[in-house]
Amino acid sequence: MDWLELLTDRSARRWLRRMESRLESGWAALSRRPDVQQQFRAHLAAVTDAVRCEDELVPRPEPVTPLVLLASHGYEVFQEADRRGWKPPEHEAQWTPGEWYGLRLLACYWLASEVRRGPPMPPIITLADPGEQPTPLGRGLPPPTEGEGRRRQA
């Protein structure tokens, strides 16, 4: 990895981390709400497909990393949301399966956390039962099933 890739990845990671902190209530909703989880899986698949298509179809003088492509997609989603006056829900209860912008941004972050040098998953934990040990949110949601898309490995 050359210095330009290191810098662009660092910038992508920083933007994703700033966005992740604004979506904190979404991680809590995602860890506890099956209806939100189901819609989130659809966003995972859609982001995966969008980033794959952009990588394959958009000519670039220099290749970019998957992390940069995911951050770029998230940034475009955020710009559109901002133009429409969207604000992230402040409380877990405000998250619904119809929270399109928020779920799309969470999906960008989730997928970015899975690529090499990606940002870490947030420290929020979920407890399935009071007697169970806490598990990190990143391990608490199963991957999309066949037909819901595939995760890009980098």
Solvent accessible surface area in square Angstrom, and as a share of the most:
residue,aa,sasa,rsa
1,M,100,0.45
2,D,78,0.40
3,W,177,0.62
4,L,78,0.39
5,E,45,0.20
6,L,83,0.41
7,L,94,0.47
8,T,50,0.29
9,D,2,0.01
10,R,132,0.48
11,S,69,0.44
12,A,9,0.07
13,R,64,0.23
14,R,129,0.47
15,W,35,0.12
16,L,3,0.01
17,R,113,0.41
18,R,136,0.50
19,M,11,0.05
20,E,19,0.08
21,S,71,0.46
22,R,110,0.40
23,L,1,0.00
24,E,104,0.47
25,S,18,0.11
26,G,0,0.00
27,W,0,0.00
28,A,16,0.13
29,A,0,0.00
30,L,1,0.00
31,S,13,0.08
32,R,133,0.49
33,R,60,0.22
34,P,103,0.65
35,D,62,0.32
36,V,0,0.00
37,Q,33,0.15
38,Q,125,0.56
39,Q,67,0.30
40,F,0,0.00
41,R,38,0.14
42,A,47,0.37
43,H,4,0.02
44,L,1,0.00
45,A,13,0.10
46,A,36,0.28
47,V,0,0.00
48,T,7,0.04
49,D,56,0.29
50,A,36,0.28
51,V,5,0.03
52,R,63,0.23
53,C,51,0.31
54,E,43,0.19
55,D,52,0.27
56,E,114,0.51
57,L,135,0.67
58,V,71,0.41
59,P,125,0.78
60,R,75,0.27
61,P,136,0.86
62,E,104,0.47
63,P,104,0.65
64,V,48,0.28
65,T,16,0.09
66,P,27,0.17
67,L,2,0.01
68,V,29,0.17
69,L,3,0.02
70,L,8,0.04
71,A,7,0.06
72,S,38,0.24
73,H,25,0.11
74,G,0,0.00
75,Y,102,0.39
76,E,97,0.43
77,V,12,0.07
78,F,31,0.13
79,Q,62,0.28
80,E,54,0.24
81,A,0,0.00
82,D,74,0.38
83,R,169,0.62
84,R,173,0.63
85,G,54,0.52
86,W,36,0.13
87,K,135,0.57
88,P,19,0.12
89,P,18,0.11
90,E,138,0.62
91,H,111,0.50
92,E,52,0.23
93,A,90,0.69
94,Q,96,0.43
95,W,0,0.00
96,T,65,0.38
97,P,49,0.31
98,G,65,0.62
99,E,27,0.12
100,W,115,0.40
101,Y,38,0.14
102,G,0,0.00
103,L,0,0.00
104,R,28,0.10
105,L,3,0.02
106,L,0,0.00
107,A,0,0.00
108,C,1,0.00
109,Y,3,0.01
110,W,4,0.01
111,L,10,0.05
112,A,0,0.00
113,S,25,0.16
114,E,65,0.29
115,V,11,0.06
116,R,157,0.57
117,R,91,0.33
118,G,19,0.18
119,P,1,0.00
120,P,75,0.47
121,M,46,0.20
122,P,10,0.06
123,P,126,0.79
124,I,36,0.18
125,I,83,0.42
126,T,20,0.12
127,L,99,0.49
128,A,84,0.65
129,D,73,0.38
130,P,133,0.84
131,G,74,0.71
132,E,84,0.38
133,Q,144,0.64
134,P,65,0.41
135,T,61,0.35
136,P,77,0.49
137,L,2,0.01
138,G,12,0.12
139,R,190,0.69
140,G,41,0.40
141,L,10,0.05
142,P,73,0.46
143,P,80,0.50
144,P,19,0.12
145,T,89,0.52
146,E,173,0.78
147,G,76,0.73
148,E,49,0.22
149,G,27,0.26
150,R,141,0.51
151,R,50,0.18
152,R,70,0.26
153,Q,141,0.63
154,A,68,0.53
